Amino acid sequence: MAVLDQTGQKTGATQKGKEKTMLNAIKTVQRFIPGPLIGLILVCIVFSTLSPYFLTTRNMFNIFSQMSEIGIMAAGAALVIIIGGIDLSVGAVLAVTLMLNAWLYRDMGVPFVLTTLAGLALGAFIGFVNGVLSTYGRIQPFVATLATMSACSGLALFITNGSPVTGFPTWFSDITSARVLGLPLEFVILVTVYLVVAFWLYFRPSGRALYAIGGNEEVARLSGINTRRAKVMVYVAAGFLAALAGLIVGSRLDAAHPTAGVNDLLSVIAVVVIGGASLAGGSGGMMGTFIGLMIIGVLRNGMALINVSPNLQPVVIGFAIILAVMLDRRSAQR
Amino acid sequence: MLDTAPHAAGLHVRGLCKSYGPVQVLKSVDFSVLPGQVVALIGENGAGKSTFNNIIAGGILPSGGQMWLDGEVYAPHSPAEAMQHGVVLIHQEIRLLPDLSVAENIFLGRQPTRGGRVDRAEMIRQSREILEALGFDIDPARQVRGLSMAVQQGIEICKALLRKPRYVIFDEPTASLGEADAERIFEQVRRLKSNGTAIIYVSHRLDEIKAIADHVVCFRDGVRVADWDGPSVSKEQMINGMVGREFTFEHRAPAPNGDRPVLEVRGLSRGSAFRDISFDLRQGEILGLAGLIGAGRSEVGRALSGADLIEAGEIRLDGRALRLSSPRDAIEAGIVMVSEDRKGLGLSLNQSAARNIAQPWERRLARAGMVMPAAIDDLGRTQQKRFDIRGRMELPVSSMSGGNQQKVLLAKWLVKTPRVFIVDEPTRGVDVGAKMAIYEIIRELAASGISVIVISSELEEVLGLCHRVMVMSGGRIRGELPRAEATPERVMSLAVVSSADAHGGN
């Protein structure tokens, strides 16, 4: 058989030599430029012709500011999806950690630095609970995080009986308007999170193990990877990042709303999926997730600029998800 | 048999060809099967058996050649058309819907109706009839989930036989079954044969072919290379026909030296899986673990490699007691195990071969806490050369053939030289050529001083490789035989010892 294949390829090569080189060239380009990036470039071209304001520096920074909390949550969600799990609780974790932070600060008079740490710790703790439930507790992550989502959104409302908390320290609300080397601080935080997570995922053995777990958990375990510990760690990271995203929301709005972040869940998952991750686990990455984030950000921003009804925007995002996944599947088949 | 005129009864194939582009997978094949005859089809993976069967069953259109069915020209364009002519193909994978009932599965897509509604009573009645006729005593109203593989395979056969076929093609019906279960399938084949049905039977299990086939046809590289009468052909003849060269199970490593044992196992027990397992393993020794499926052999291997926790007993490596609480502990100590379930437990199929090989070793590959992709590629290339893996290491391992996947799996566990190497069914689902390569790898490991435990259901494999054979049944060691005394008869008699009359221990 092997011999046959080789001779077959030889004759084929002489007949269709030119077509083959063309095809190979396209394939090479595709290997270096991921599919989602092509989509992003196309979307940017379309909007820059439709709106002169689109391609300004100020608008670009706007996009990042608008997307920073979703982006930070998506970094955690990507990790969870890579191990073949799902975290539905991220939006609710954002809300409850932010509310705890604000309530402790304003109503209990705890120093703000401590309340911030308490918020981050609560996020990590809820992640830990998610992780333990879905590993040692053997509850499917969809169900486990559905339960914690429900509990967290309830708690977020319960803390202040549903009313928002305003009045953070001024230096805190200034953070989101601050600039570092001319870049908005939110953008710097976002990129830092992505670089750290990407470094962990691509170069550290414990990060690379996540792909092994998502690919086949039992194979990973038999290969000497402590799969349960790795999974719990991932949920802790996702919870912590949701709490971090909550800080950015609080700083930008200078207020804590008990329903903040609740609508972000689907955008977070959309970002990861558009970025090329499969919900079956084992694939995806931070580069793709970042591009997915920008695609959603550009779509939202661009549609607002050309006055598309806000009610229609989710429809377009829905189409973008389908298109991205279909293109991704096509390129994977080649 | 080839001289039979195409106008006679039976299925006759002349000069059948199939090519995909310039690649010829079938080259002018002649073939005949008569009513009431069982013709076995053997050959390595990729020899063209599946293509041949699919052409007969209407799934693939031939590029050339002709077929006659009972004297009429036969050229089916679809499986449905082939079925109308009474030809059915029973696929090797079981494709039942686990949550539907047995009867619903049997009648899937053609349920009997009455007044526009599915007539469940009739469906169950007919299913019961056909199940009983085939000797299966199961309730047709129950769910398929939870039924044994053999029974599920039986339901597949019922599905096919509901169409009252006159020609049945079995594509490796026993590939996933143990010996006792396979026997039930043979019964169906004999029953069909006595009804005058013509049968084409594909299998890699040469013993069963000898038992069941009237005639054996061997394919190699798309050509019919040999044929024999079933009862008189020898296993060696069949293997040599498939491989095209001499095949042997004999790959003997030099006798182990040194008396000090490398691995000492004392009183190992785990629940109902195995009890009181004790043995020694010397340097460079190959120990065979024989027995029937379910005897507890794999479970002992899993416990030694840290995959399962033991409940009692002691494992000593080079005189030091080991406490294994995870596979990691065993890997660190130098005990690794190649699992029997390559796809479920051995490899991550959608990841590259190189990544699969690197998986247990990433901590070692890390420099300054970082694993560089180049290090993984290097490791992949090194192992590719060492184990002669054919295929591209950077592509998902699912793109490789079974034999090469198995080599990737061996390579994965031999990145670092282990002290004890445990292989479970090392050649399952692997063609004969790759089999010899794998035996050679195992032999060389032992020759270089590594201690090896070979768990296998293929007795010839155990006898050809091992210095010593330990036989298990019912979770206990029933006896131990040095190679000279290990005849198939003695091993089998120990393997079927019941718990009552066991003498146990070592």
Interface residues (C-beta under 8 A of the other chain):
Chain A: M1 A2 V3 L4 D5 T7 G8 T11 G12 Y202 F203 R204 P205 R208 A209 Y211 A212 G215 N216 E218 V219 A220 R221 L222 S223 G224 I225 N226 G282 S283
Chain B: G21 P22 V23 Q24 V25 G46 A47 D221 G222 S305 A307 S326 P327 R328 A330 I331 E332 M337 S339 G344 L345 G346 L347 S348 L349 N350 Q351 R355 Q359 P360 E362 R363 L365 A366 G369 M370 V371 M372 P373 R390 K412
